[in-house]
């Protein structure tokens, strides 16, 4: 297992399930400290009354200088790529960004792969605290 450079150490790792079957996961590591930045990710998933999946992602970024940011989203095979435009439009409300949607692959076994769509979003943020929030409802089949 070769890795060049320093491996980030976990600073926060939390998961919970409440009485309504809402799952919350929170994590942070020290991987961006060298750049004067901290990152915390919070993910919440829950089935709503229609059995659709309510998905909420919040990335909190605190930085002390101008910083480039990037998010990559990879759809599962056979998932409609309209969801990618919902993500872009939600993030565009608060950030200047560029994005690209590409055909990529998901390898499910050695030498076996399925085509999928991937979204690559990028931009810059000035010093401060920012929340990159994406809230989606994924309809049940």
BELNORMO-V186988 format. One record per helix or strand of 3 or more residues. SS is the DSSP state (alpha for helix, beta for strand). FROM is the first residue (numbers start at 1). TO is the last residue. If there is no record, write none. Layout:
ss=<SS/SS>
from=<FROM/FROM>
to=<TO/TO>
//
This chain:
ss=<beta/beta/alpha/beta/beta/beta/alpha/beta/beta/beta>
from=<10/23/33/37/53/67/82/98/112/128>
to=<17/29/35/47/63/74/92/109/125/138>
//
